[in-house]
Amino acid sequence: MSETGLSEEVARLLRCPATHQTLRQARPEELLPFGDEFPEGGFITEDGNRVYPVQSGFPILVVNSSKRLNG
């Protein structure tokens, strides 16, 4: 079980609903540009341009909830 409420197997299946890229748990340094917007962490796309928040231990994979690094 990862630090989110997901098993590693399930976490590997996650995809960005906007770009269909695979997602992985973001490292703390990758979240620095977003300040305090991701207190529980986030899942980041392969290209590192979009991050989805974690709330109550689960990723919120809703495009309007995501933040983009480049706009």
C-alpha angles and dihedrals in degrees: 000000000000123000086271119068091263131099115239089247093056093043089057090059096057118117133184108256091214102046103013090229118145116263130219134181109278120238115236092250090056089058095051094094088061097056113206096344094107107045092158095040131253148238117249132203123245091258092048094234101112130044128191118204127240115226124182088352098305131098116247102220098189116125093223089055094054127092125217122219093210101044 
